[in-house]
Amino acid sequence: MSQYDNTNRGQIWPNDKKETENHPDFKGSINVEGKEYWVSAWKRKDGANPKAPSLSFSVQAKDAVVNAGKDVMYGQQSAPQAPPVPNGGGSFDDDIPF
């Protein structure tokens, strides 16, 4: 079986776990230039163009990309981690220069 290139492609599916009005009607993922994003979509209110849903995108956490086949609740992800501090961050005994 051949390998497909999914770069710049995505999909959304009906959200069968929608419990409140704030939860998206559809959810899925998209790959843009090699970076994975979560996609959430809401149906428009009555009278609006039904072919133009409201969309929201958020960057997938690194561990979420690995676990993309597992159930992730409503495209939410954990809070971003702080970048590592060079040299271990130094000592708290340093003098403050002011």
QUIBELNOR-V344573 format. One record per residue. N is the residue number from 1. RES is the residue in three letters. PHI is phi in degrees with one decimal (NA if undefined). Layout:
N & RES & PHI
N & RES & PHI
//
This chain:
1 & MET & NA
2 & SER & -82.8
3 & GLN & -91.1
4 & TYR & -97.0
5 & ASP & -92.3
6 & ASN & -95.5
7 & THR & -63.5
8 & ASN & 62.7
9 & ARG & -133.1
10 & GLY & -161.8
11 & GLN & -154.4
12 & ILE & -131.2
13 & TRP & -134.7
14 & PRO & -58.5
15 & ASN & -87.8
16 & ASP & -78.1
17 & LYS & -109.1
18 & LYS & -66.6
19 & GLU & -115.9
20 & THR & -130.0
21 & GLU & -62.4
22 & ASN & -76.5
23 & HIS & -71.8
24 & PRO & -68.0
25 & ASP & -76.1
26 & PHE & -135.8
27 & LYS & -146.9
28 & GLY & -179.8
29 & SER & -144.3
30 & ILE & -146.2
31 & ASN & -112.6
32 & VAL & -119.2
33 & GLU & 50.4
34 & GLY & 87.4
35 & LYS & -105.2
36 & GLU & -87.1
37 & TYR & -130.4
38 & TRP & -84.7
39 & VAL & -121.7
40 & SER & -124.2
41 & ALA & -135.7
42 & TRP & -119.9
43 & LYS & -69.3
44 & ARG & -74.3
45 & LYS & -67.3
46 & ASP & -55.4
47 & GLY & 93.3
48 & ALA & -86.9
49 & ASN & -64.4
50 & PRO & -69.9
51 & LYS & -86.8
52 & ALA & -124.7
53 & PRO & -71.9
54 & SER & -85.3
55 & LEU & -115.2
56 & SER & -137.2
57 & PHE & -123.0
58 & SER & -144.0
59 & VAL & -69.4
60 & GLN & -77.3
61 & ALA & -66.7
62 & LYS & -55.0
63 & ASP & -70.6
64 & ALA & -71.6
65 & VAL & -65.7
66 & VAL & -65.2
67 & ASN & -98.7
68 & ALA & -60.2
69 & GLY & -77.9
70 & LYS & -89.5
71 & ASP & -71.7
72 & VAL & -115.9
73 & MET & -69.9
74 & TYR & 56.7
75 & GLY & 70.4
76 & GLN & -80.0
77 & GLN & -134.8
78 & SER & -69.9
79 & ALA & -62.0
80 & PRO & -62.7
81 & GLN & -87.6
82 & ALA & -70.0
83 & PRO & -66.7
84 & PRO & -64.5
85 & VAL & -92.6
86 & PRO & -62.9
87 & ASN & 59.5
88 & GLY & 74.8
89 & GLY & 89.0
90 & GLY & 80.2
91 & SER & -108.0
92 & PHE & -80.5
93 & ASP & -86.9
94 & ASP & -64.9
95 & ASP & -75.5
96 & ILE & -91.1
97 & PRO & -82.3
98 & PHE & -141.2
//
